[in-house]
């Protein structure tokens, strides 16, 4: 069974454009990873400064490998200080589980 994760990021208004660009770069690179089944960033229609990351991974080792990629460190450096509050992470499981 794959691992699904959704992360909500509330971005400071003056950092929205550069943060959205950084997410685009991160998504493009991550989608090339073997264990990344889905990695998409979305803008909330209800909350202008919220970006939602939707991820699906083959397994936990794929996530761990992803976190070690140099472009992840580059992304984290680019978005440092861009959030209103820490990201809100949802690691999902089926209701029946």
Number of C-alpha atoms within 10 A of each C-alpha: 7 13 17 19 17 17 15 19 19 20 23 16 14 10 14 19 13 13 21 19 14 17 21 16 15 19 18 12 14 20 15 11 17 11 19 19 18 17 21 17 18 14 15 13 9 7 9 12 20 21 22 18 19 16 20 19 21 16 15 12 11 16 17 10 11 18 12 10 13 9 15 17 11 13 17 14 11 15 18 9 13 19 18 13 11 12 14 11 13 12 11 11 12 6 5 4 4
